[in-house]
């Protein structure tokens, strides 16, 4: 009977970990893009930008 209880605990642990990984994976898929309409200014000239062009911050 002791072997079955260890197998049950191991199986429950594996299922809990799989559920956790699934939840984390779903959270990563629901990331929202940056808020549109954010305005920034710089006292220096910035080259290479065009009006209405999309800008990535830190590669995102």
PQR file with spaces between the fields and no chain letter, atoms N, CA, C, O and H, PARSE charges and radii, in Angstrom:
ATOM       1  N    UNK     1       0.820   -1.192    0.000 -0.4000 1.5000
ATOM       2  CA   UNK     1       0.000    0.000    0.000 -0.0000 2.0000
ATOM       3  C    UNK     1       0.862    1.254    0.000  0.5500 1.7000
ATOM       4  O    UNK     1       0.460    2.290   -0.531 -0.5500 1.4000
ATOM       5  N    UNK     2       2.037    1.162    0.591 -0.4000 1.5000
ATOM       6  CA   UNK     2       2.919    2.317    0.651 -0.0000 2.0000
ATOM       7  C    UNK     2       3.398    2.713   -0.748  0.5500 1.7000
ATOM       8  O    UNK     2       3.535    3.901   -1.040 -0.5500 1.4000
ATOM       9  H    UNK     2       2.363    0.320    1.022  0.4000 1.0000
ATOM      10  N    UNK     3       3.652    1.730   -1.610 -0.4000 1.5000
ATOM      11  CA   UNK     3       4.082    2.033   -2.975 -0.0000 2.0000
ATOM      12  C    UNK     3       3.016    2.797   -3.739  0.5500 1.7000
ATOM      13  O    UNK     3       3.333    3.699   -4.514 -0.5500 1.4000
ATOM      14  H    UNK     3       3.540    0.765   -1.373  0.4000 1.0000
ATOM      15  N    UNK     4       1.768    2.448   -3.531 -0.4000 1.5000
ATOM      16  CA   UNK     4       0.681    3.128   -4.235 -0.0000 2.0000
ATOM      17  C    UNK     4       0.549    4.572   -3.779  0.5500 1.7000
ATOM      18  O    UNK     4       0.245    5.449   -4.587 -0.5500 1.4000
ATOM      19  H    UNK     4       1.511    1.715   -2.901  0.4000 1.0000
ATOM      20  N    UNK     5       0.776    4.832   -2.484 -0.4000 1.5000
ATOM      21  CA   UNK     5       0.650    6.207   -2.005 -0.0000 2.0000
ATOM      22  C    UNK     5       1.774    7.078   -2.569  0.5500 1.7000
ATOM      23  O    UNK     5       1.557    8.252   -2.868 -0.5500 1.4000
ATOM      24  H    UNK     5       1.023    4.120   -1.827  0.4000 1.0000
ATOM      25  N    UNK     6       2.969    6.510   -2.716 -0.4000 1.5000
ATOM      26  CA   UNK     6       4.064    7.269   -3.321 -0.0000 2.0000
ATOM      27  C    UNK     6       3.769    7.547   -4.793  0.5500 1.7000
ATOM      28  O    UNK     6       4.037    8.645   -5.283 -0.5500 1.4000
ATOM      29  H    UNK     6       3.146    5.556   -2.474  0.4000 1.0000
ATOM      30  N    UNK     7       3.230    6.578   -5.485 -0.4000 1.5000
ATOM      31  CA   UNK     7       2.893    6.762   -6.897 -0.0000 2.0000
ATOM      32  C    UNK     7       1.784    7.803   -7.046  0.5500 1.7000
ATOM      33  O    UNK     7       1.811    8.607   -7.978 -0.5500 1.4000
ATOM      34  H    UNK     7       3.013    5.687   -5.087  0.4000 1.0000
ATOM      35  N    UNK     8       0.828    7.794   -6.151 -0.4000 1.5000
ATOM      36  CA   UNK     8      -0.252    8.774   -6.189 -0.0000 2.0000
ATOM      37  C    UNK     8       0.289   10.177   -5.936  0.5500 1.7000
ATOM      38  O    UNK     8      -0.104   11.121   -6.622 -0.5500 1.4000
ATOM      39  H    UNK     8       0.806    7.142   -5.393  0.4000 1.0000
ATOM      40  N    UNK     9       1.181   10.328   -4.966 -0.4000 1.5000
ATOM      41  CA   UNK     9       1.768   11.637   -4.676 -0.0000 2.0000
ATOM      42  C    UNK     9       2.615   12.125   -5.856  0.5500 1.7000
ATOM      43  O    UNK     9       2.568   13.306   -6.199 -0.5500 1.4000
ATOM      44  H    UNK     9       1.501    9.562   -4.408  0.4000 1.0000
ATOM      45  N    UNK    10       3.379   11.242   -6.471 -0.4000 1.5000
ATOM      46  CA   UNK    10       4.196   11.615   -7.624 -0.0000 2.0000
ATOM      47  C    UNK    10       3.309   12.023   -8.805  0.5500 1.7000
ATOM      48  O    UNK    10       3.589   13.013   -9.482 -0.5500 1.4000
ATOM      49  H    UNK    10       3.418   10.282   -6.193  0.4000 1.0000
ATOM      50  N    UNK    11       2.260   11.273   -9.046 -0.4000 1.5000
ATOM      51  CA   UNK    11       1.336   11.607  -10.129 -0.0000 2.0000
ATOM      52  C    UNK    11       0.638   12.933   -9.900  0.5500 1.7000
ATOM      53  O    UNK    11       0.471   13.721  -10.831 -0.5500 1.4000
ATOM      54  H    UNK    11       2.032   10.469   -8.496  0.4000 1.0000
ATOM      55  N    UNK    12       0.230   13.185   -8.666 -0.4000 1.5000
ATOM      56  CA   UNK    12      -0.431   14.453   -8.347 -0.0000 2.0000
ATOM      57  C    UNK    12       0.545   15.615   -8.526  0.5500 1.7000
ATOM      58  O    UNK    12       0.160   16.684   -9.000 -0.5500 1.4000
ATOM      59  H    UNK    12       0.365   12.545   -7.909  0.4000 1.0000
ATOM      60  N    UNK    13       1.795   15.409   -8.153 -0.4000 1.5000
ATOM      61  CA   UNK    13       2.806   16.458   -8.317 -0.0000 2.0000
ATOM      62  C    UNK    13       3.038   16.769   -9.795  0.5500 1.7000
ATOM      63  O    UNK    13       3.153   17.935  -10.175 -0.5500 1.4000
ATOM      64  H    UNK    13       2.108   14.541   -7.769  0.4000 1.0000
ATOM      65  N    UNK    14       3.107   15.741  -10.619 -0.4000 1.5000
ATOM      66  CA   UNK    14       3.314   15.942  -12.048 -0.0000 2.0000
ATOM      67  C    UNK    14       2.123   16.681  -12.653  0.5500 1.7000
ATOM      68  O    UNK    14       2.307   17.596  -13.456 -0.5500 1.4000
ATOM      69  H    UNK    14       3.014   14.794  -10.311  0.4000 1.0000
ATOM      70  N    UNK    15       0.932   16.303  -12.283 -0.4000 1.5000
ATOM      71  CA   UNK    15      -0.256   16.984  -12.810 -0.0000 2.0000
ATOM      72  C    UNK    15      -0.304   18.438  -12.366  0.5500 1.7000
ATOM      73  O    UNK    15      -0.681   19.309  -13.150 -0.5500 1.4000
ATOM      74  H    UNK    15       0.782   15.560  -11.631  0.4000 1.0000
ATOM      75  N    UNK    16       0.072   18.712  -11.121 -0.4000 1.5000
ATOM      76  CA   UNK    16       0.088   20.087  -10.625 -0.0000 2.0000
ATOM      77  C    UNK    16       1.122   20.918  -11.382  0.5500 1.7000
ATOM      78  O    UNK    16       0.862   22.074  -11.717 -0.5500 1.4000
ATOM      79  H    UNK    16       0.377   18.004  -10.484  0.4000 1.0000
ATOM      80  N    UNK    17       2.282   20.345  -11.650 -0.4000 1.5000
ATOM      81  CA   UNK    17       3.312   21.075  -12.390 -0.0000 2.0000
ATOM      82  C    UNK    17       2.877   21.334  -13.825  0.5500 1.7000
ATOM      83  O    UNK    17       3.120   22.417  -14.359 -0.5500 1.4000
ATOM      84  H    UNK    17       2.493   19.406  -11.378  0.4000 1.0000
ATOM      85  N    UNK    18       2.240   20.360  -14.451 -0.4000 1.5000
ATOM      86  CA   UNK    18       1.748   20.556  -15.816 -0.0000 2.0000
ATOM      87  C    UNK    18       0.688   21.655  -15.870  0.5500 1.7000
ATOM      88  O    UNK    18       0.669   22.465  -16.797 -0.5500 1.4000
ATOM      89  H    UNK    18       2.043   19.480  -14.018  0.4000 1.0000
ATOM      90  N    UNK    19      -0.185   21.675  -14.878 -0.4000 1.5000
ATOM      91  CA   UNK    19      -1.204   22.720  -14.820 -0.0000 2.0000
ATOM      92  C    UNK    19      -0.558   24.091  -14.624  0.5500 1.7000
ATOM      93  O    UNK    19      -0.995   25.073  -15.224 -0.5500 1.4000
ATOM      94  H    UNK    19      -0.170   21.017  -14.125  0.4000 1.0000
ATOM      95  N    UNK    20       0.465   24.162  -13.799 -0.4000 1.5000
ATOM      96  CA   UNK    20       1.173   25.419  -13.573 -0.0000 2.0000
ATOM      97  C    UNK    20       1.858   25.897  -14.851  0.5500 1.7000
ATOM      98  O    UNK    20       1.770   27.077  -15.188 -0.5500 1.4000
ATOM      99  H    UNK    20       0.820   23.364  -13.311  0.4000 1.0000
ATOM     100  N    UNK    21       2.534   25.008  -15.563 -0.4000 1.5000
ATOM     101  CA   UNK    21       3.195   25.385  -16.805 -0.0000 2.0000
ATOM     102  C    UNK    21       2.187   25.831  -17.859  0.5500 1.7000
ATOM     103  O    UNK    21       2.451   26.765  -18.616 -0.5500 1.4000
ATOM     104  H    UNK    21       2.606   24.049  -15.289  0.4000 1.0000
ATOM     105  N    UNK    22       1.050   25.178  -17.909 -0.4000 1.5000
ATOM     106  CA   UNK    22       0.006   25.571  -18.848 -0.0000 2.0000
ATOM     107  C    UNK    22      -0.503   26.968  -18.511  0.5500 1.7000
ATOM     108  O    UNK    22      -0.701   27.789  -19.406 -0.5500 1.4000
ATOM     109  H    UNK    22       0.835   24.419  -17.293  0.4000 1.0000
ATOM     110  N    UNK    23      -0.715   27.238  -17.233 -0.4000 1.5000
ATOM     111  CA   UNK    23      -1.197   28.548  -16.791 -0.0000 2.0000
ATOM     112  C    UNK    23      -0.179   29.631  -17.123  0.5500 1.7000
ATOM     113  O    UNK    23      -0.552   30.700  -17.607 -0.5500 1.4000
ATOM     114  H    UNK    23      -0.555   26.570  -16.506  0.4000 1.0000
ATOM     115  N    UNK    24       1.101   29.370  -16.870 -0.4000 1.5000
ATOM     116  CA   UNK    24       2.138   30.352  -17.177 -0.0000 2.0000
ATOM     117  C    UNK    24       2.201   30.592  -18.680  0.5500 1.7000
ATOM     118  O    UNK    24       2.363   31.732  -19.115 -0.5500 1.4000
ATOM     119  H    UNK    24       1.404   28.502  -16.477  0.4000 1.0000
ATOM     120  N    UNK    25       2.077   29.542  -19.475 -0.4000 1.5000
ATOM     121  CA   UNK    25       2.083   29.689  -20.923 -0.0000 2.0000
ATOM     122  C    UNK    25       0.927   30.526  -21.429  0.5500 1.7000
ATOM     123  O    UNK    25       1.089   31.320  -22.356 -0.5500 1.4000
ATOM     124  H    UNK    25       1.946   28.616  -19.121  0.4000 1.0000
ATOM     125  N    UNK    26      -0.222   30.358  -20.836 -0.4000 1.5000
ATOM     126  CA   UNK    26      -1.384   31.153  -21.245 -0.0000 2.0000
ATOM     127  C    UNK    26      -1.218   32.611  -20.841  0.5500 1.7000
ATOM     128  O    UNK    26      -1.661   33.506  -21.560 -0.5500 1.4000
ATOM     129  H    UNK    26      -0.354   29.714  -20.083  0.4000 1.0000
ATOM     130  N    UNK    27      -0.588   32.858  -19.706 -0.4000 1.5000
ATOM     131  CA   UNK    27      -0.348   34.233  -19.269 -0.0000 2.0000
ATOM     132  C    UNK    27       0.599   34.940  -20.235  0.5500 1.7000
ATOM     133  O    UNK    27       0.429   36.130  -20.500 -0.5500 1.4000
ATOM     134  H    UNK    27      -0.228   32.131  -19.121  0.4000 1.0000
ATOM     135  N    UNK    28       1.582   34.234  -20.760 -0.4000 1.5000
ATOM     136  CA   UNK    28       2.533   34.828  -21.697 -0.0000 2.0000
ATOM     137  C    UNK    28       1.845   35.198  -23.008  0.5500 1.7000
ATOM     138  O    UNK    28       2.270   36.141  -23.676 -0.5500 1.4000
ATOM     139  H    UNK    28       1.720   33.267  -20.545  0.4000 1.0000
ATOM     140  N    UNK    29       0.795   34.476  -23.390 -0.4000 1.5000
ATOM     141  CA   UNK    29       0.091   34.754  -24.636 -0.0000 2.0000
ATOM     142  C    UNK    29      -0.839   35.953  -24.545  0.5500 1.7000
ATOM     143  O    UNK    29      -1.295   36.455  -25.573 -0.5500 1.4000
ATOM     144  H    UNK    29       0.450   33.710  -22.847  0.4000 1.0000
ATOM     145  N    UNK    30      -1.128   36.421  -23.340 -0.4000 1.5000
ATOM     146  CA   UNK    30      -2.090   37.510  -23.172 -0.0000 2.0000
ATOM     147  C    UNK    30      -1.418   38.848  -22.952  0.5500 1.7000
ATOM     148  O    UNK    30      -2.060   39.786  -22.479 -0.5500 1.4000
ATOM     149  H    UNK    30      -0.758   36.014  -22.505  0.4000 1.0000
ATOM     150  N    UNK    31      -0.122   38.962  -23.287 -0.4000 1.5000
ATOM     151  CA   UNK    31       0.555   40.246  -23.130 -0.0000 2.0000
ATOM     152  C    UNK    31      -0.084   41.276  -24.033  0.5500 1.7000
ATOM     153  O    UNK    31      -0.463   40.978  -25.165 -0.5500 1.4000
ATOM     154  H    UNK    31       0.400   38.199  -23.671  0.4000 1.0000
ATOM     155  N    UNK    32      -0.200   42.477  -23.527 -0.4000 1.5000
ATOM     156  CA   UNK    32      -0.789   43.562  -24.281 -0.0000 2.0000
ATOM     157  C    UNK    32       0.313   44.429  -24.871  0.5500 1.7000
ATOM     158  O    UNK    32       1.349   44.622  -24.236 -0.5500 1.4000
ATOM     159  H    UNK    32       0.108   42.718  -22.607  0.4000 1.0000
ATOM     160  N    UNK    33       0.109   44.956  -26.076 -0.4000 1.5000
ATOM     161  CA   UNK    33       1.101   45.875  -26.636 -0.0000 2.0000
ATOM     162  C    UNK    33       1.117   47.179  -25.846  0.5500 1.7000
ATOM     163  O    UNK    33       0.202   47.456  -25.071 -0.5500 1.4000
ATOM     164  H    UNK    33      -0.733   44.799  -26.593  0.4000 1.0000
ATOM     165  N    UNK    34       2.136   47.956  -26.041 -0.4000 1.5000
ATOM     166  CA   UNK    34       2.256   49.240  -25.363 -0.0000 2.0000
ATOM     167  C    UNK    34       1.057   50.117  -25.704  0.5500 1.7000
ATOM     168  O    UNK    34       0.431   49.956  -26.751 -0.5500 1.4000
ATOM     169  H    UNK    34       2.879   47.732  -26.671  0.4000 1.0000
ATOM     170  N    UNK    35       0.758   51.021  -24.830 -0.4000 1.5000
ATOM     171  CA   UNK    35      -0.383   51.918  -25.020 -0.0000 2.0000
ATOM     172  C    UNK    35      -0.121   52.812  -26.228  0.5500 1.7000
ATOM     173  O    UNK    35       0.923   53.458  -26.315 -0.5500 1.4000
ATOM     174  H    UNK    35       1.267   51.152  -23.979  0.4000 1.0000
ATOM     175  N    UNK    36      -1.055   52.847  -27.139 -0.4000 1.5000
ATOM     176  CA   UNK    36      -0.916   53.680  -28.330 -0.0000 2.0000
ATOM     177  C    UNK    36      -1.149   55.136  -27.951  0.5500 1.7000
ATOM     178  O    UNK    36      -1.909   55.440  -27.032 -0.5500 1.4000
ATOM     179  H    UNK    36      -1.903   52.322  -27.068  0.4000 1.0000
ATOM     180  N    UNK    37      -0.495   56.013  -28.660 -0.4000 1.5000
ATOM     181  CA   UNK    37      -0.696   57.435  -28.436 -0.0000 2.0000
ATOM     182  C    UNK    37       0.245   58.028  -27.403  0.5500 1.7000
ATOM     183  O    UNK    37       0.050   59.173  -26.995 -0.5500 1.4000
ATOM     184  H    UNK    37       0.123   55.767  -29.407  0.4000 1.0000
ATOM     185  N    UNK    38       1.241   57.305  -26.973 -0.4000 1.5000
ATOM     186  CA   UNK    38       2.196   57.850  -26.018 -0.0000 2.0000
ATOM     187  C    UNK    38       3.127   58.788  -26.763  0.5500 1.7000
ATOM     188  O    UNK    38       3.667   58.431  -27.810 -0.5500 1.4000
ATOM     189  H    UNK    38       1.400   56.375  -27.305  0.4000 1.0000
ATOM     190  N    UNK    39       3.315   59.980  -26.231 -0.4000 1.5000
ATOM     191  CA   UNK    39       4.175   60.957  -26.879 -0.0000 2.0000
ATOM     192  C    UNK    39       5.428   61.159  -26.043  0.5500 1.7000
ATOM     193  O    UNK    39       5.376   61.253  -24.816 -0.5500 1.4000
ATOM     194  H    UNK    39       2.876   60.270  -25.381  0.4000 1.0000
ATOM     195  N    UNK    40       6.536   61.223  -26.731 -0.4000 1.5000
ATOM     196  CA   UNK    40       7.804   61.495  -26.068 -0.0000 2.0000
ATOM     197  C    UNK    40       8.465   62.652  -26.778  0.5500 1.7000
ATOM     198  O    UNK    40       8.162   62.940  -27.936 -0.5500 1.4000
ATOM     199  H    UNK    40       6.578   61.147  -27.727  0.4000 1.0000
ATOM     200  N    UNK    41       9.358   63.305  -26.089 -0.4000 1.5000
ATOM     201  CA   UNK    41      10.095   64.398  -26.708 -0.0000 2.0000
ATOM     202  C    UNK    41      11.556   64.289  -26.325  0.5500 1.7000
ATOM     203  O    UNK    41      11.909   63.688  -25.310 -0.5500 1.4000
ATOM     204  H    UNK    41       9.604   63.070  -25.148  0.4000 1.0000
ATOM     205  N    UNK    42      12.391   64.876  -27.147 -0.4000 1.5000
ATOM     206  CA   UNK    42      13.828   64.849  -26.917 -0.0000 2.0000
ATOM     207  C    UNK    42      14.392   66.228  -27.238  0.5500 1.7000
ATOM     208  O    UNK    42      14.019   66.835  -28.243 -0.5500 1.4000
ATOM     209  H    UNK    42      12.104   65.364  -27.972  0.4000 1.0000
ATOM     210  N    UNK    43      15.283   66.723  -26.394 -0.4000 1.5000
ATOM     211  CA   UNK    43      15.879   68.035  -26.688 -0.0000 2.0000
ATOM     212  C    UNK    43      16.853   67.977  -27.867  0.5500 1.7000
ATOM     213  O    UNK    43      17.223   69.013  -28.419 -0.5500 1.4000
ATOM     214  H    UNK    43      15.586   66.230  -25.578  0.4000 1.0000
ATOM     215  N    UNK    44      17.264   66.774  -28.249 -0.4000 1.5000
ATOM     216  CA   UNK    44      18.199   66.601  -29.353 -0.0000 2.0000
ATOM     217  C    UNK    44      17.468   66.047  -30.569  0.5500 1.7000
ATOM     218  O    UNK    44      16.396   65.454  -30.448 -0.5500 1.4000
ATOM     219  H    UNK    44      16.963   65.933  -27.800  0.4000 1.0000
ATOM     220  N    UNK    45      18.055   66.245  -31.727 -0.4000 1.5000
ATOM     221  CA   UNK    45      17.481   65.706  -32.952 -0.0000 2.0000
ATOM     222  C    UNK    45      17.637   64.194  -32.978  0.5500 1.7000
ATOM     223  O    UNK    45      18.661   63.654  -32.557 -0.5500 1.4000
ATOM     224  H    UNK    45      18.926   66.726  -31.826  0.4000 1.0000
ATOM     225  N    UNK    46      16.617   63.524  -33.474 -0.4000 1.5000
ATOM     226  CA   UNK    46      16.646   62.071  -33.601 -0.0000 2.0000
ATOM     227  C    UNK    46      16.577   61.745  -35.086  0.5500 1.7000
ATOM     228  O    UNK    46      15.632   62.137  -35.771 -0.5500 1.4000
ATOM     229  H    UNK    46      15.786   63.963  -33.816  0.4000 1.0000
ATOM     230  N    UNK    47      17.578   61.028  -35.580 -0.4000 1.5000
ATOM     231  CA   UNK    47      17.606   60.714  -37.001 -0.0000 2.0000
ATOM     232  C    UNK    47      17.000   59.338  -37.257  0.5500 1.7000
ATOM     233  O    UNK    47      16.980   58.484  -36.371 -0.5500 1.4000
ATOM     234  H    UNK    47      18.346   60.710  -35.023  0.4000 1.0000
ATOM     235  N    UNK    48      16.515   59.136  -38.456 -0.4000 1.5000
ATOM     236  CA   UNK    48      16.012   57.831  -38.866 -0.0000 2.0000
ATOM     237  C    UNK    48      14.552   57.583  -38.575  0.5500 1.7000
ATOM     238  O    UNK    48      14.056   56.490  -38.846 -0.5500 1.4000
ATOM     239  H    UNK    48      16.531   59.830  -39.175  0.4000 1.0000
ATOM     240  N    UNK    49      13.847   58.555  -38.033 -0.4000 1.5000
ATOM     241  CA   UNK    49      12.418   58.379  -37.749 -0.0000 2.0000
ATOM     242  C    UNK    49      11.590   59.122  -38.781  0.5500 1.7000
ATOM     243  O    UNK    49      11.990   60.167  -39.296 -0.5500 1.4000
ATOM     244  H    UNK    49      14.250   59.443  -37.812  0.4000 1.0000
ATOM     245  N    UNK    50      10.427   58.556  -39.069 -0.4000 1.5000
ATOM     246  CA   UNK    50       9.500   59.181  -39.995 -0.0000 2.0000
ATOM     247  C    UNK    50       8.185   59.420  -39.268  0.5500 1.7000
ATOM     248  O    UNK    50       7.858   58.695  -38.328 -0.5500 1.4000
ATOM     249  H    UNK    50      10.102   57.708  -38.650  0.4000 1.0000
ATOM     250  N    UNK    51       7.421   60.433  -39.692 -0.4000 1.5000
ATOM     251  CA   UNK    51       6.122   60.681  -39.055 -0.0000 2.0000
ATOM     252  C    UNK    51       5.215   59.449  -39.156  0.5500 1.7000
ATOM     253  O    UNK    51       5.161   58.800  -40.201 -0.5500 1.4000
ATOM     254  H    UNK    51       7.687   61.022  -40.456  0.4000 1.0000
ATOM     255  N    UNK    52       4.526   59.140  -38.105 -0.4000 1.5000
ATOM     256  CA   UNK    52       3.569   58.041  -38.008 -0.0000 2.0000
ATOM     257  C    UNK    52       4.228   56.663  -38.122  0.5500 1.7000
ATOM     258  O    UNK    52       3.528   55.673  -38.334 -0.5500 1.4000
ATOM     259  H    UNK    52       4.569   59.668  -37.256  0.4000 1.0000
ATOM     260  N    UNK    53       5.543   56.576  -37.987 -0.4000 1.5000
ATOM     261  CA   UNK    53       6.226   55.287  -38.038 -0.0000 2.0000
ATOM     262  C    UNK    53       6.134   54.613  -36.672  0.5500 1.7000
ATOM     263  O    UNK    53       6.175   55.285  -35.641 -0.5500 1.4000
ATOM     264  H    UNK    53       6.111   57.381  -37.814  0.4000 1.0000
ATOM     265  N    UNK    54       6.011   53.298  -36.666 -0.4000 1.5000
ATOM     266  CA   UNK    54       5.974   52.593  -35.395 -0.0000 2.0000
ATOM     267  C    UNK    54       7.390   52.514  -34.825  0.5500 1.7000
ATOM     268  O    UNK    54       8.364   52.361  -35.562 -0.5500 1.4000
ATOM     269  H    UNK    54       5.978   52.752  -37.504  0.4000 1.0000
ATOM     270  N    UNK    55       7.480   52.618  -33.531 -0.4000 1.5000
ATOM     271  CA   UNK    55       8.767   52.605  -32.846 -0.0000 2.0000
ATOM     272  C    UNK    55       8.756   51.469  -31.833  0.5500 1.7000
ATOM     273  O    UNK    55       7.787   51.296  -31.095 -0.5500 1.4000
ATOM     274  H    UNK    55       6.689   52.743  -32.932  0.4000 1.0000
ATOM     275  N    UNK    56       9.832   50.701  -31.799 -0.4000 1.5000
ATOM     276  CA   UNK    56       9.953   49.612  -30.826 -0.0000 2.0000
ATOM     277  C    UNK    56      10.835   50.059  -29.689  0.5500 1.7000
ATOM     278  O    UNK    56      11.884   50.668  -29.900 -0.5500 1.4000
ATOM     279  H    UNK    56      10.619   50.842  -32.399  0.4000 1.0000
ATOM     280  N    UNK    57      10.408   49.758  -28.489 -0.4000 1.5000
ATOM     281  CA   UNK    57      11.184   50.076  -27.297 -0.0000 2.0000
ATOM     282  C    UNK    57      11.771   48.790  -26.751  0.5500 1.7000
ATOM     283  O    UNK    57      11.033   47.880  -26.373 -0.5500 1.4000
ATOM     284  H    UNK    57       9.556   49.264  -28.317  0.4000 1.0000
ATOM     285  N    UNK    58      13.066   48.709  -26.706 -0.4000 1.5000
ATOM     286  CA   UNK    58      13.786   47.527  -26.238 -0.0000 2.0000
ATOM     287  C    UNK    58      13.373   46.272  -27.017  0.5500 1.7000
ATOM     288  O    UNK    58      13.282   45.190  -26.437 -0.5500 1.4000
ATOM     289  H    UNK    58      13.665   49.448  -27.013  0.4000 1.0000
ATOM     290  N    UNK    59      13.128   46.404  -28.297 -0.4000 1.5000
ATOM     291  CA   UNK    59      12.829   45.265  -29.155 -0.0000 2.0000
ATOM     292  C    UNK    59      11.414   44.756  -29.084  0.5500 1.7000
ATOM     293  O    UNK    59      11.117   43.723  -29.685 -0.5500 1.4000
ATOM     294  H    UNK    59      13.202   47.283  -28.768  0.4000 1.0000
ATOM     295  N    UNK    60      10.540   45.413  -28.396 -0.4000 1.5000
ATOM     296  CA   UNK    60       9.150   44.937  -28.273 -0.0000 2.0000
ATOM     297  C    UNK    60       8.234   45.679  -29.182  0.5500 1.7000
ATOM     298  O    UNK    60       7.034   45.406  -29.206 -0.5500 1.4000
ATOM     299  H    UNK    60      10.781   46.252  -27.908  0.4000 1.0000
